Amino acid sequence: MLQLRGIGKSYGGRRVLDDVSFDVRPGRLTGFVGGNGAGKTTTMRIVLGVLAGDAGTVTLDGAEVTATDRRRFGYMPEERGLYPKMKVHEHITYLARLHGFSKTDASTRARALLEQLGLGERLNDNVETLSLGNQQRAQIAAALVHDPQVLILDEPFSGLDPLAVDVVAEVLQERAAAGAAVLFSSHQLDVVERLCDDLVIIAGGTIRAAGARDALRAQHSTRRFELVSAGDAGWLRSEPGVEVLDFDGGYAVFDADSDETAQRVLRRAVANGDVASFAPQHPSLAQIFKEVIQ
């Protein structure tokens, strides 16, 4: 497990990270979200040893991360860093060779990974001839080709169309299922919410929320419910302790002032007619994000 504890960083007199602490667990996808300038990239660079923190520690399985450990890390920067004049397959093979694989193994691994990422027909094309989305896929291949134990991706879904997002997401989920600890940042909150097991929300250089996605959703839930019934649910408007937010015949979304009120509404709905469903509504990641950063 990758652990950050008390990470601090200042530039001049400006504090950009303040007591940043969170875990990236093996076998799980951890989404790292925050606005521009929130501290995501700085945090990732400190984990990778590209920047030195002013305070705090980064540990892997309980021991401070070393240069040897970082050779087992995979990193995809937000800025593309591939050689534009190299052929795609040649480039990824070259990077695998740098990690100690034989020429044959490196070539085989590079080809398999590029085909998995949907670049099988572009193996012999120069990187500079690829579309921005395909360059993004090649950049992801560069981060993955050596089977890293820890994978750190800065905006991996930027510039990808929905089909490409699904392809990349499947590859990342496969790597996590194989035991890798995966940390990725993204401004696409719907993608983060769909993919991640854990969430870390940062704003102004401080961690505002961190934990399992479902636990955070439950923690920030209100007493908001959705009722779907065969009968007219207009009676909800006069129900004590209820605020109706959305209504259409037998469909209603409402806030209840207590759990007892919600149970009373359910009993009345059952008594009035056929209830198709009655369930709490959990907040989206976008709603949680807005709540914790305000």
N, C-alpha and C positions, 0 to 999 in steps of 0.2 A: 504494500500500500504506500502511495505517495502522500506525504503529509507536509503541509505548510503551517508553520507556527510563528506568529508575531512578526511577520515580514513588514519591514518599514523601508521606505525609500524617499529621499528628498533631492530636489534639484535646486541648488542655491538655498533660498529660504522657503521654497514651496514644497510642501509635503504631498507627495503623489500616492504613496501607499502608507497606511497607518494600521498596524496590528492585523495584517491579513492572515487569516488562519482558516484552513479547510482541508478536507481529505479527498483524494482521488482513489477510489477503490478498484482493485482488479476485478475484471469480469463485468464492469459497469461503465456506462456512458455518462459522463458528467458534463452538463451544459453550463457554460460560464458566460453570463450575460450582464450587460451594462451599457450605458450610453457611451458616445465618443468621449475619450479622455477620462473614462472612469478608472482605468488602471489595469485592464485585462492584459494588454500586450506587455506592459512592464512586468506584471506578475509572471507571465509565461517566460519572459526572457531571464528573469532571476532563477526560475526553476531550471532552465537550460544552462545556466552559468554564463550566458552572454552578458548579463549585467550582474553586478554585485549589490546585494541588499545592504542597507545600513544597519539593519537589525533583523533578528529572527533566524530560523533554521528551515532547511528543506531536507527531509529524510525519506529514505526508501526502505521499507520493512524495518523501521526502527533505527537505522544507521544513517548518518549524514551522507548525502549524495556526493559521490566522487566523480572524477573524470571518467573512470572506467565504467561506472554505472550509466553515465550519460551516453556512452556508446550504444547502450541498449535502449535509448530513447529515440523516438521518431518525431520530427518536427516539420510542420508545414507553416511557413510564415505567411502573413497576409499579402506581402509583396512577393510576386513570383520571382524565383531565383534560379531558373534553369538556363542552360547555355542555349541561346536561340539557334545557333548554327548546327548543333548536334542533332542527329536523328533520334527519334523518341526512344526506340528500343536500345540503341547504342548508349544513350544517356543513362537510362535506368540501370542497364547492365553495368556501366561504369561505376555508378554509385554503390551497387551491390558489391562490386570488386573492392571498393574502398573499405567495406565492412568485413573483408576477409574471405569472401566466397570465391571459389574457383571460377575460371572463365566459363566453364560449361554450366555450373550451378547458377552462376549469376545470370547468364543468358536465359536459362530455363525459368528462373524465378521472375525475371523481368517480363518475359513474354506472357506467362500465366497471369500475372497481376494486371498487366495492361489490357489483356483480353477480358479479364473480369470487370475492369473499369470501362469497357466499351471502346477501347482504342485498338482493337485487333487489326483493323484495316489501315491504321495510321502508323504502324511500327517503323516504317522506313521513311516517314516524312520528317522534315526538319521541324523542330519545336516551333520556330517562328511562323510556320505556315498554318499552325493549328488555330482554331477559334479560341477566344478567351476561355470559354467553358471547357474545351478539350485541354487547354494548357493547365487549367485547374485540376483536371483529372490526372494529368501527367505529374503535377506537383504532389498530389496525394500519393501516387505510386512511388515517388521519390522518398516520401516519408515512411512508406510501409514495406519497402522491398527487403529490408533486413529483419523482418518479424520483430519489431520493437516490443519490449516489455511495457514501456510507457509511451503513449502516443499523445502528442500535444499539437492541436490543429487550430490555427488562427483563421477564422472565417472560411472553413472548408467548403461551404455551400454558396459562397458569393459567386455570382455570374452563372450559376447552373440553372438549366431549365428544370421543370418538375420531374421529367423522366430521369434526368441525370442526378437530381437530388436523391431519387429512390435508389439508383444504382450505387451511389457513394454511401448512402445510409446503410444499405445491405452489407457492403464491404466492412464498414465500421462495426456494425452489429456482430458480424462474423468474427472480427478480431477481438472484440470484447468477450464474446462467448468462448473464445479460445484462451481467455485469461488475462488479456492485456488491460491495463488501466488507461482509459481514454478520456482526455479533457479537451473539449472543443468550445471555442467561442463562436457566437453568431448573433447577428441582429435580427435574424428571422425567427421570432419567438414561436411561431406555429410549428416550425421544424424542430426546434429545441424541445418543445412540449411533447411532440409526437415521439421523439427518439430517446430522450435522456431518461436515465434511471434516477440520477441525482441532479440537483440544481445548486448553483452558486450565483448569487446576485450581488454585484459590486456597484457602488456609486460613490463618487468623490474620494476614491482610494480606500474605502472601508467596506467590509462585508456586511451587507444588510440582511441577508438570509442565506442559509445553507442547509442542505439535508436532502432526504429522499423526496422525489417529486410528489408522490401521493401524500406523504406526511405534511409537506408544505401546503398543498392544496387543502387538506383537512384543517390545518392550523389557521388558515386565512379564510375559511369558509364562514359565511353568514347563515342565518336561518332562512335560506331562500329555497323554495320548493317549486316543482313543476307538477301540475295536476292535469291529467288527461282522462276525461270521462265521456260517457255517452250522452249524459244530460247537460243542460245549461248550467254553467258554473257562475252565473251572475250573482248568486247569493253571497259569493265571497266578498263583494264590495261592502256589504253591511256587517260582515263578521268582525266582532271585536278583536283587536290586536293584530289585524291583517292589513297589509298594504299591497294592493294588486298592482303589479308592474306591467303585465301583458295579459291580454284577454281576447279570446275568440271562441265564443260558444262554449264548448266543453273543454277548451284548452285555457289554462291560466298559469302564470308565473307570479308568485307572491312572496313577500317577506312576512315572517311571523315573529312576534315579539318574545316568544318563548317556545320551548319544546312542547309544553302542554297545549299551547294554542295550535301548533302544527298537528298534534295528535287529535285535537278536537275537530279540526277541519277534515282530517282523514275520516274520522268516524261519521261525520255528517255527509261527506261525499259518498261513502259506502252506503249510507242509509238512503240517499237521494237517487242512486242509480248505479249503473255499471261503471266501475273505475278501471280504466285500462292500465294506468300507471300513476304512481305517486312517488316522487323521488327528490332528494335534495339536489340542488344545483351547486357544483363546485366551481370556484373561480378559475378562469383561464390563467396561463402564465402571464399574459399581458396585464391582466387585472392585478395579479400579485405584484408584478414588477412596479406598476404605477403606485400601488399602496406602500410598498416598502421604501421606495426612493423619495417619496414626498416628505 
